[in-house]
Amino acid sequence: MPNITLAVPEELHEKMKKHSEIRWSEVARKAISQKMEDLETMDRIAAKSRLTQKDADEITKKVNSNVARKLGLK
């Protein structure tokens, strides 16, 4: 099995050391696996979509604008 190196902030590392009973590599492995499943699902959905990138960009702008308005940022 290939290995990867993961950098975490010092503060997080200190917190992790307090729970040495946890197999942190397994936690990371499961999180990466779940993220890949999510991405594969999105890819399957996107492959069936008739939206163009331009359509998606326009929808994104509208959603961002509405969210900003509701949060009082606009």
PDB file of N, CA, C and O in Angstrom:
ATOM      1  N   MET A   1       0.852  -1.169   0.000  1.00  0.00           N
ATOM      2  CA  MET A   1       0.000   0.000   0.000  1.00  0.00           C
ATOM      3  C   MET A   1       0.900   1.236   0.000  1.00  0.00           C
ATOM      4  O   MET A   1       1.819   1.333   0.814  1.00  0.00           O
ATOM      5  N   PRO A   2       0.639   2.189  -0.916  1.00  0.00           N
ATOM      6  CA  PRO A   2       1.450   3.408  -0.939  1.00  0.00           C
ATOM      7  C   PRO A   2       1.236   4.249   0.323  1.00  0.00           C
ATOM      8  O   PRO A   2       0.186   4.179   0.961  1.00  0.00           O
ATOM      9  N   ASN A   3       2.236   5.031   0.662  1.00  0.00           N
ATOM     10  CA  ASN A   3       2.165   5.945   1.796  1.00  0.00           C
ATOM     11  C   ASN A   3       2.070   7.372   1.293  1.00  0.00           C
ATOM     12  O   ASN A   3       2.587   7.706   0.226  1.00  0.00           O
ATOM     13  N   ILE A   4       1.398   8.215   2.077  1.00  0.00           N
ATOM     14  CA  ILE A   4       1.387   9.660   1.812  1.00  0.00           C
ATOM     15  C   ILE A   4       1.797  10.364   3.090  1.00  0.00           C
ATOM     16  O   ILE A   4       1.642   9.825   4.186  1.00  0.00           O
ATOM     17  N   THR A   5       2.316  11.564   2.946  1.00  0.00           N
ATOM     18  CA  THR A   5       2.681  12.382   4.098  1.00  0.00           C
ATOM     19  C   THR A   5       1.641  13.478   4.233  1.00  0.00           C
ATOM     20  O   THR A   5       1.255  14.108   3.248  1.00  0.00           O
ATOM     21  N   LEU A   6       1.196  13.698   5.441  1.00  0.00           N
ATOM     22  CA  LEU A   6       0.158  14.684   5.708  1.00  0.00           C
ATOM     23  C   LEU A   6       0.680  15.693   6.717  1.00  0.00           C
ATOM     24  O   LEU A   6       1.141  15.320   7.795  1.00  0.00           O
ATOM     25  N   ALA A   7       0.607  16.960   6.368  1.00  0.00           N
ATOM     26  CA  ALA A   7       1.031  18.022   7.286  1.00  0.00           C
ATOM     27  C   ALA A   7      -0.198  18.591   7.987  1.00  0.00           C
ATOM     28  O   ALA A   7      -1.206  18.885   7.344  1.00  0.00           O
ATOM     29  N   VAL A   8      -0.110  18.745   9.301  1.00  0.00           N
ATOM     30  CA  VAL A   8      -1.190  19.347  10.085  1.00  0.00           C
ATOM     31  C   VAL A   8      -0.590  20.463  10.933  1.00  0.00           C
ATOM     32  O   VAL A   8       0.584  20.407  11.297  1.00  0.00           O
ATOM     33  N   PRO A   9      -1.395  21.474  11.247  1.00  0.00           N
ATOM     34  CA  PRO A   9      -0.891  22.547  12.108  1.00  0.00           C
ATOM     35  C   PRO A   9      -0.455  21.995  13.473  1.00  0.00           C
ATOM     36  O   PRO A   9      -0.990  20.994  13.950  1.00  0.00           O
ATOM     37  N   GLU A  10       0.513  22.659  14.080  1.00  0.00           N
ATOM     38  CA  GLU A  10       1.053  22.217  15.373  1.00  0.00           C
ATOM     39  C   GLU A  10      -0.042  22.090  16.428  1.00  0.00           C
ATOM     40  O   GLU A  10      -0.052  21.135  17.205  1.00  0.00           O
ATOM     41  N   GLU A  11      -0.965  23.055  16.456  1.00  0.00           N
ATOM     42  CA  GLU A  11      -2.046  23.025  17.448  1.00  0.00           C
ATOM     43  C   GLU A  11      -2.905  21.764  17.294  1.00  0.00           C
ATOM     44  O   GLU A  11      -3.277  21.137  18.285  1.00  0.00           O
ATOM     45  N   LEU A  12      -3.210  21.404  16.065  1.00  0.00           N
ATOM     46  CA  LEU A  12      -3.986  20.198  15.812  1.00  0.00           C
ATOM     47  C   LEU A  12      -3.196  18.952  16.216  1.00  0.00           C
ATOM     48  O   LEU A  12      -3.748  18.015  16.794  1.00  0.00           O
ATOM     49  N   HIS A  13      -1.912  18.953  15.908  1.00  0.00           N
ATOM     50  CA  HIS A  13      -1.066  17.808  16.270  1.00  0.00           C
ATOM     51  C   HIS A  13      -1.033  17.595  17.786  1.00  0.00           C
ATOM     52  O   HIS A  13      -1.075  16.460  18.262  1.00  0.00           O
ATOM     53  N   GLU A  14      -0.960  18.681  18.527  1.00  0.00           N
ATOM     54  CA  GLU A  14      -0.971  18.576  19.989  1.00  0.00           C
ATOM     55  C   GLU A  14      -2.277  17.959  20.483  1.00  0.00           C
ATOM     56  O   GLU A  14      -2.272  17.123  21.386  1.00  0.00           O
ATOM     57  N   LYS A  15      -3.389  18.374  19.890  1.00  0.00           N
ATOM     58  CA  LYS A  15      -4.682  17.797  20.270  1.00  0.00           C
ATOM     59  C   LYS A  15      -4.744  16.319  19.921  1.00  0.00           C
ATOM     60  O   LYS A  15      -5.265  15.512  20.692  1.00  0.00           O
ATOM     61  N   MET A  16      -4.209  15.967  18.754  1.00  0.00           N
ATOM     62  CA  MET A  16      -4.214  14.556  18.328  1.00  0.00           C
ATOM     63  C   MET A  16      -3.395  13.688  19.279  1.00  0.00           C
ATOM     64  O   MET A  16      -3.771  12.552  19.568  1.00  0.00           O
ATOM     65  N   LYS A  17      -2.269  14.229  19.768  1.00  0.00           N
ATOM     66  CA  LYS A  17      -1.411  13.461  20.673  1.00  0.00           C
ATOM     67  C   LYS A  17      -2.125  13.117  21.975  1.00  0.00           C
ATOM     68  O   LYS A  17      -1.796  12.121  22.619  1.00  0.00           O
ATOM     69  N   LYS A  18      -3.105  13.938  22.367  1.00  0.00           N
ATOM     70  CA  LYS A  18      -3.862  13.664  23.594  1.00  0.00           C
ATOM     71  C   LYS A  18      -4.759  12.439  23.443  1.00  0.00           C
ATOM     72  O   LYS A  18      -5.252  11.899  24.432  1.00  0.00           O
ATOM     73  N   HIS A  19      -4.966  12.007  22.208  1.00  0.00           N
ATOM     74  CA  HIS A  19      -5.804  10.836  21.936  1.00  0.00           C
ATOM     75  C   HIS A  19      -4.999   9.813  21.137  1.00  0.00           C
ATOM     76  O   HIS A  19      -5.346   9.464  20.008  1.00  0.00           O
ATOM     77  N   SER A  20      -3.933   9.351  21.746  1.00  0.00           N
ATOM     78  CA  SER A  20      -3.035   8.413  21.075  1.00  0.00           C
ATOM     79  C   SER A  20      -3.679   7.055  20.827  1.00  0.00           C
ATOM     80  O   SER A  20      -3.148   6.243  20.069  1.00  0.00           O
ATOM     81  N   GLU A  21      -4.826   6.804  21.464  1.00  0.00           N
ATOM     82  CA  GLU A  21      -5.521   5.536  21.232  1.00  0.00           C
ATOM     83  C   GLU A  21      -6.189   5.501  19.853  1.00  0.00           C
ATOM     84  O   GLU A  21      -6.582   4.436  19.377  1.00  0.00           O
ATOM     85  N   ILE A  22      -6.313   6.657  19.224  1.00  0.00           N
ATOM     86  CA  ILE A  22      -6.940   6.752  17.905  1.00  0.00           C
ATOM     87  C   ILE A  22      -5.897   6.453  16.839  1.00  0.00           C
ATOM     88  O   ILE A  22      -4.776   6.959  16.897  1.00  0.00           O
ATOM     89  N   ARG A  23      -6.266   5.637  15.876  1.00  0.00           N
ATOM     90  CA  ARG A  23      -5.393   5.374  14.731  1.00  0.00           C
ATOM     91  C   ARG A  23      -5.682   6.454  13.688  1.00  0.00           C
ATOM     92  O   ARG A  23      -6.565   6.300  12.844  1.00  0.00           O
ATOM     93  N   TRP A  24      -4.926   7.547  13.762  1.00  0.00           N
ATOM     94  CA  TRP A  24      -5.189   8.714  12.926  1.00  0.00           C
ATOM     95  C   TRP A  24      -5.038   8.416  11.453  1.00  0.00           C
ATOM     96  O   TRP A  24      -5.718   9.024  10.626  1.00  0.00           O
ATOM     97  N   SER A  25      -4.160   7.491  11.107  1.00  0.00           N
ATOM     98  CA  SER A  25      -4.022   7.147   9.691  1.00  0.00           C
ATOM     99  C   SER A  25      -5.309   6.507   9.173  1.00  0.00           C
ATOM    100  O   SER A  25      -5.683   6.704   8.017  1.00  0.00           O
ATOM    101  N   GLU A  26      -5.979   5.748  10.023  1.00  0.00           N
ATOM    102  CA  GLU A  26      -7.251   5.141   9.626  1.00  0.00           C
ATOM    103  C   GLU A  26      -8.342   6.208   9.478  1.00  0.00           C
ATOM    104  O   GLU A  26      -9.170   6.132   8.570  1.00  0.00           O
ATOM    105  N   VAL A  27      -8.335   7.190  10.366  1.00  0.00           N
ATOM    106  CA  VAL A  27      -9.293   8.295  10.259  1.00  0.00           C
ATOM    107  C   VAL A  27      -9.086   9.027   8.932  1.00  0.00           C
ATOM    108  O   VAL A  27     -10.053   9.320   8.228  1.00  0.00           O
ATOM    109  N   ALA A  28      -7.841   9.320   8.592  1.00  0.00           N
ATOM    110  CA  ALA A  28      -7.534  10.009   7.337  1.00  0.00           C
ATOM    111  C   ALA A  28      -7.915   9.144   6.140  1.00  0.00           C
ATOM    112  O   ALA A  28      -8.479   9.645   5.167  1.00  0.00           O
ATOM    113  N   ARG A  29      -7.613   7.855   6.206  1.00  0.00           N
ATOM    114  CA  ARG A  29      -7.936   6.932   5.111  1.00  0.00           C
ATOM    115  C   ARG A  29      -9.446   6.911   4.853  1.00  0.00           C
ATOM    116  O   ARG A  29      -9.886   6.960   3.704  1.00  0.00           O
ATOM    117  N   LYS A  30     -10.230   6.839   5.925  1.00  0.00           N
ATOM    118  CA  LYS A  30     -11.687   6.814   5.775  1.00  0.00           C
ATOM    119  C   LYS A  30     -12.209   8.139   5.218  1.00  0.00           C
ATOM    120  O   LYS A  30     -13.118   8.142   4.388  1.00  0.00           O
ATOM    121  N   ALA A  31     -11.648   9.258   5.662  1.00  0.00           N
ATOM    122  CA  ALA A  31     -12.082  10.570   5.172  1.00  0.00           C
ATOM    123  C   ALA A  31     -11.768  10.716   3.682  1.00  0.00           C
ATOM    124  O   ALA A  31     -12.589  11.227   2.920  1.00  0.00           O
ATOM    125  N   ILE A  32     -10.600  10.274   3.274  1.00  0.00           N
ATOM    126  CA  ILE A  32     -10.221  10.345   1.863  1.00  0.00           C
ATOM    127  C   ILE A  32     -11.119   9.440   1.033  1.00  0.00           C
ATOM    128  O   ILE A  32     -11.565   9.818  -0.051  1.00  0.00           O
ATOM    129  N   SER A  33     -11.382   8.246   1.545  1.00  0.00           N
ATOM    130  CA  SER A  33     -12.253   7.306   0.841  1.00  0.00           C
ATOM    131  C   SER A  33     -13.656   7.879   0.666  1.00  0.00           C
ATOM    132  O   SER A  33     -14.239   7.766  -0.412  1.00  0.00           O
ATOM    133  N   GLN A  34     -14.204   8.492   1.714  1.00  0.00           N
ATOM    134  CA  GLN A  34     -15.534   9.082   1.634  1.00  0.00           C
ATOM    135  C   GLN A  34     -15.560  10.234   0.640  1.00  0.00           C
ATOM    136  O   GLN A  34     -16.516  10.380  -0.122  1.00  0.00           O
ATOM    137  N   LYS A  35     -14.515  11.053   0.646  1.00  0.00           N
ATOM    138  CA  LYS A  35     -14.444  12.173  -0.291  1.00  0.00           C
ATOM    139  C   LYS A  35     -14.407  11.657  -1.732  1.00  0.00           C
ATOM    140  O   LYS A  35     -15.048  12.234  -2.611  1.00  0.00           O
ATOM    141  N   MET A  36     -13.660  10.573  -1.979  1.00  0.00           N
ATOM    142  CA  MET A  36     -13.598  10.001  -3.315  1.00  0.00           C
ATOM    143  C   MET A  36     -14.961   9.460  -3.744  1.00  0.00           C
ATOM    144  O   MET A  36     -15.346   9.618  -4.902  1.00  0.00           O
ATOM    145  N   GLU A  37     -15.688   8.830  -2.837  1.00  0.00           N
ATOM    146  CA  GLU A  37     -17.032   8.349  -3.158  1.00  0.00           C
ATOM    147  C   GLU A  37     -17.934   9.521  -3.546  1.00  0.00           C
ATOM    148  O   GLU A  37     -18.692   9.437  -4.512  1.00  0.00           O
ATOM    149  N   ASP A  38     -17.845  10.615  -2.785  1.00  0.00           N
ATOM    150  CA  ASP A  38     -18.641  11.808  -3.084  1.00  0.00           C
ATOM    151  C   ASP A  38     -18.293  12.365  -4.462  1.00  0.00           C
ATOM    152  O   ASP A  38     -19.185  12.719  -5.234  1.00  0.00           O
ATOM    153  N   LEU A  39     -16.997  12.444  -4.772  1.00  0.00           N
ATOM    154  CA  LEU A  39     -16.565  12.968  -6.062  1.00  0.00           C
ATOM    155  C   LEU A  39     -17.024  12.069  -7.211  1.00  0.00           C
ATOM    156  O   LEU A  39     -17.437  12.565  -8.259  1.00  0.00           O
ATOM    157  N   GLU A  40     -16.954  10.762  -7.019  1.00  0.00           N
ATOM    158  CA  GLU A  40     -17.396   9.829  -8.053  1.00  0.00           C
ATOM    159  C   GLU A  40     -18.900   9.959  -8.291  1.00  0.00           C
ATOM    160  O   GLU A  40     -19.362   9.870  -9.429  1.00  0.00           O
ATOM    161  N   THR A  41     -19.660  10.168  -7.220  1.00  0.00           N
ATOM    162  CA  THR A  41     -21.102  10.374  -7.360  1.00  0.00           C
ATOM    163  C   THR A  41     -21.366  11.656  -8.138  1.00  0.00           C
ATOM    164  O   THR A  41     -22.202  11.676  -9.041  1.00  0.00           O
ATOM    165  N   MET A  42     -20.658  12.726  -7.791  1.00  0.00           N
ATOM    166  CA  MET A  42     -20.834  13.987  -8.518  1.00  0.00           C
ATOM    167  C   MET A  42     -20.456  13.838  -9.986  1.00  0.00           C
ATOM    168  O   MET A  42     -21.119  14.398 -10.859  1.00  0.00           O
ATOM    169  N   ASP A  43     -19.391  13.083 -10.262  1.00  0.00           N
ATOM    170  CA  ASP A  43     -18.979  12.862 -11.651  1.00  0.00           C
ATOM    171  C   ASP A  43     -20.057  12.115 -12.431  1.00  0.00           C
ATOM    172  O   ASP A  43     -20.325  12.441 -13.588  1.00  0.00           O
ATOM    173  N   ARG A  44     -20.680  11.109 -11.799  1.00  0.00           N
ATOM    174  CA  ARG A  44     -21.749  10.353 -12.475  1.00  0.00           C
ATOM    175  C   ARG A  44     -22.937  11.254 -12.772  1.00  0.00           C
ATOM    176  O   ARG A  44     -23.522  11.182 -13.853  1.00  0.00           O
ATOM    177  N   ILE A  45     -23.295  12.101 -11.817  1.00  0.00           N
ATOM    178  CA  ILE A  45     -24.417  13.027 -12.005  1.00  0.00           C
ATOM    179  C   ILE A  45     -24.076  14.036 -13.108  1.00  0.00           C
ATOM    180  O   ILE A  45     -24.895  14.304 -13.987  1.00  0.00           O
ATOM    181  N   ALA A  46     -22.875  14.587 -13.055  1.00  0.00           N
ATOM    182  CA  ALA A  46     -22.462  15.598 -14.033  1.00  0.00           C
ATOM    183  C   ALA A  46     -22.401  15.015 -15.441  1.00  0.00           C
ATOM    184  O   ALA A  46     -22.693  15.711 -16.413  1.00  0.00           O
ATOM    185  N   ALA A  47     -22.028  13.756 -15.554  1.00  0.00           N
ATOM    186  CA  ALA A  47     -21.922  13.125 -16.871  1.00  0.00           C
ATOM    187  C   ALA A  47     -23.285  13.057 -17.562  1.00  0.00           C
ATOM    188  O   ALA A  47     -23.354  13.040 -18.791  1.00  0.00           O
ATOM    189  N   LYS A  48     -24.363  13.018 -16.785  1.00  0.00           N
ATOM    190  CA  LYS A  48     -25.710  12.938 -17.334  1.00  0.00           C
ATOM    191  C   LYS A  48     -26.326  14.311 -17.565  1.00  0.00           C
ATOM    192  O   LYS A  48     -27.393  14.418 -18.170  1.00  0.00           O
ATOM    193  N   SER A  49     -25.671  15.354 -17.094  1.00  0.00           N
ATOM    194  CA  SER A  49     -26.228  16.700 -17.141  1.00  0.00           C
ATOM    195  C   SER A  49     -26.128  17.294 -18.539  1.00  0.00           C
ATOM    196  O   SER A  49     -25.187  17.019 -19.284  1.00  0.00           O
ATOM    197  N   ARG A  50     -27.115  18.111 -18.877  1.00  0.00           N
ATOM    198  CA  ARG A  50     -27.099  18.837 -20.146  1.00  0.00           C
ATOM    199  C   ARG A  50     -26.611  20.267 -19.963  1.00  0.00           C
ATOM    200  O   ARG A  50     -26.503  21.020 -20.930  1.00  0.00           O
ATOM    201  N   LEU A  51     -26.319  20.638 -18.724  1.00  0.00           N
ATOM    202  CA  LEU A  51     -25.833  21.998 -18.463  1.00  0.00           C
ATOM    203  C   LEU A  51     -24.438  22.186 -19.047  1.00  0.00           C
ATOM    204  O   LEU A  51     -23.596  21.288 -18.994  1.00  0.00           O
ATOM    205  N   THR A  52     -24.217  23.356 -19.597  1.00  0.00           N
ATOM    206  CA  THR A  52     -22.874  23.707 -20.041  1.00  0.00           C
ATOM    207  C   THR A  52     -22.131  24.348 -18.876  1.00  0.00           C
ATOM    208  O   THR A  52     -22.733  24.685 -17.856  1.00  0.00           O
ATOM    209  N   GLN A  53     -20.841  24.512 -19.030  1.00  0.00           N
ATOM    210  CA  GLN A  53     -20.062  25.182 -17.985  1.00  0.00           C
ATOM    211  C   GLN A  53     -20.561  26.606 -17.810  1.00  0.00           C
ATOM    212  O   GLN A  53     -20.603  27.117 -16.691  1.00  0.00           O
ATOM    213  N   LYS A  54     -20.942  27.256 -18.915  1.00  0.00           N
ATOM    214  CA  LYS A  54     -21.472  28.618 -18.843  1.00  0.00           C
ATOM    215  C   LYS A  54     -22.752  28.644 -18.008  1.00  0.00           C
ATOM    216  O   LYS A  54     -22.935  29.538 -17.182  1.00  0.00           O
ATOM    217  N   ASP A  55     -23.644  27.660 -18.221  1.00  0.00           N
ATOM    218  CA  ASP A  55     -24.877  27.573 -17.434  1.00  0.00           C
ATOM    219  C   ASP A  55     -24.557  27.423 -15.950  1.00  0.00           C
ATOM    220  O   ASP A  55     -25.141  28.101 -15.105  1.00  0.00           O
ATOM    221  N   ALA A  56     -23.623  26.528 -15.647  1.00  0.00           N
ATOM    222  CA  ALA A  56     -23.248  26.273 -14.249  1.00  0.00           C
ATOM    223  C   ALA A  56     -22.655  27.528 -13.615  1.00  0.00           C
ATOM    224  O   ALA A  56     -22.934  27.833 -12.456  1.00  0.00           O
ATOM    225  N   ASP A  57     -21.830  28.260 -14.384  1.00  0.00           N
ATOM    226  CA  ASP A  57     -21.236  29.489 -13.858  1.00  0.00           C
ATOM    227  C   ASP A  57     -22.302  30.534 -13.548  1.00  0.00           C
ATOM    228  O   ASP A  57     -22.217  31.226 -12.533  1.00  0.00           O
ATOM    229  N   GLU A  58     -23.308  30.651 -14.420  1.00  0.00           N
ATOM    230  CA  GLU A  58     -24.389  31.617 -14.198  1.00  0.00           C
ATOM    231  C   GLU A  58     -25.200  31.246 -12.951  1.00  0.00           C
ATOM    232  O   GLU A  58     -25.559  32.121 -12.162  1.00  0.00           O
ATOM    233  N   ILE A  59     -25.485  29.965 -12.775  1.00  0.00           N
ATOM    234  CA  ILE A  59     -26.224  29.507 -11.592  1.00  0.00           C
ATOM    235  C   ILE A  59     -25.408  29.800 -10.339  1.00  0.00           C
ATOM    236  O   ILE A  59     -25.949  30.261  -9.334  1.00  0.00           O
ATOM    237  N   THR A  60     -24.115  29.532 -10.400  1.00  0.00           N
ATOM    238  CA  THR A  60     -23.234  29.782  -9.254  1.00  0.00           C
ATOM    239  C   THR A  60     -23.251  31.251  -8.864  1.00  0.00           C
ATOM    240  O   THR A  60     -23.334  31.581  -7.681  1.00  0.00           O
ATOM    241  N   LYS A  61     -23.171  32.138  -9.855  1.00  0.00           N
ATOM    242  CA  LYS A  61     -23.196  33.578  -9.574  1.00  0.00           C
ATOM    243  C   LYS A  61     -24.505  33.977  -8.900  1.00  0.00           C
ATOM    244  O   LYS A  61     -24.498  34.764  -7.953  1.00  0.00           O
ATOM    245  N   LYS A  62     -25.630  33.443  -9.380  1.00  0.00           N
ATOM    246  CA  LYS A  62     -26.927  33.782  -8.799  1.00  0.00           C
ATOM    247  C   LYS A  62     -27.041  33.283  -7.364  1.00  0.00           C
ATOM    248  O   LYS A  62     -27.518  33.999  -6.484  1.00  0.00           O
ATOM    249  N   VAL A  63     -26.600  32.050  -7.138  1.00  0.00           N
ATOM    250  CA  VAL A  63     -26.656  31.484  -5.785  1.00  0.00           C
ATOM    251  C   VAL A  63     -25.770  32.292  -4.845  1.00  0.00           C
ATOM    252  O   VAL A  63     -26.198  32.650  -3.748  1.00  0.00           O
ATOM    253  N   ASN A  64     -24.548  32.580  -5.260  1.00  0.00           N
ATOM    254  CA  ASN A  64     -23.631  33.350  -4.419  1.00  0.00           C
ATOM    255  C   ASN A  64     -24.195  34.730  -4.105  1.00  0.00           C
ATOM    256  O   ASN A  64     -24.086  35.216  -2.979  1.00  0.00           O
ATOM    257  N   SER A  65     -24.795  35.351  -5.107  1.00  0.00           N
ATOM    258  CA  SER A  65     -25.382  36.678  -4.909  1.00  0.00           C
ATOM    259  C   SER A  65     -26.529  36.627  -3.901  1.00  0.00           C
ATOM    260  O   SER A  65     -26.624  37.483  -3.021  1.00  0.00           O
ATOM    261  N   ASN A  66     -27.394  35.631  -4.029  1.00  0.00           N
ATOM    262  CA  ASN A  66     -28.523  35.495  -3.105  1.00  0.00           C
ATOM    263  C   ASN A  66     -28.056  35.188  -1.683  1.00  0.00           C
ATOM    264  O   ASN A  66     -28.602  35.715  -0.714  1.00  0.00           O
ATOM    265  N   VAL A  67     -27.057  34.346  -1.570  1.00  0.00           N
ATOM    266  CA  VAL A  67     -26.522  34.020  -0.242  1.00  0.00           C
ATOM    267  C   VAL A  67     -25.909  35.266   0.384  1.00  0.00           C
ATOM    268  O   VAL A  67     -26.141  35.551   1.559  1.00  0.00           O
ATOM    269  N   ALA A  68     -25.134  36.004  -0.388  1.00  0.00           N
ATOM    270  CA  ALA A  68     -24.505  37.225   0.121  1.00  0.00           C
ATOM    271  C   ALA A  68     -25.576  38.222   0.571  1.00  0.00           C
ATOM    272  O   ALA A  68     -25.437  38.861   1.613  1.00  0.00           O
ATOM    273  N   ARG A  69     -26.630  38.348  -0.212  1.00  0.00           N
ATOM    274  CA  ARG A  69     -27.721  39.267   0.141  1.00  0.00           C
ATOM    275  C   ARG A  69     -28.369  38.837   1.456  1.00  0.00           C
ATOM    276  O   ARG A  69     -28.615  39.671   2.327  1.00  0.00           O
ATOM    277  N   LYS A  70     -28.644  37.557   1.601  1.00  0.00           N
ATOM    278  CA  LYS A  70     -29.296  37.062   2.827  1.00  0.00           C
ATOM    279  C   LYS A  70     -28.392  37.227   4.049  1.00  0.00           C
ATOM    280  O   LYS A  70     -28.879  37.404   5.165  1.00  0.00           O
ATOM    281  N   LEU A  71     -27.095  37.169   3.839  1.00  0.00           N
ATOM    282  CA  LEU A  71     -26.157  37.341   4.953  1.00  0.00           C
ATOM    283  C   LEU A  71     -25.825  38.805   5.203  1.00  0.00           C
ATOM    284  O   LEU A  71     -25.050  39.129   6.103  1.00  0.00           O
ATOM    285  N   GLY A  72     -26.409  39.676   4.415  1.00  0.00           N
ATOM    286  CA  GLY A  72     -26.162  41.102   4.585  1.00  0.00           C
ATOM    287  C   GLY A  72     -24.809  41.555   4.079  1.00  0.00           C
ATOM    288  O   GLY A  72     -24.293  42.584   4.517  1.00  0.00           O
ATOM    289  N   LEU A  73     -24.233  40.807   3.172  1.00  0.00           N
ATOM    290  CA  LEU A  73     -22.922  41.153   2.627  1.00  0.00           C
ATOM    291  C   LEU A  73     -23.034  42.027   1.386  1.00  0.00           C
ATOM    292  O   LEU A  73     -22.028  42.535   0.891  1.00  0.00           O
ATOM    293  N   LYS A  74     -24.250  42.206   0.881  1.00  0.00           N
ATOM    294  CA  LYS A  74     -24.479  43.056  -0.299  1.00  0.00           C
ATOM    295  C   LYS A  74     -25.485  44.109   0.023  1.00  0.00           C
ATOM    296  O   LYS A  74     -25.818  44.928  -0.834  1.00  0.00           O
TER     297      LYS A  74
END
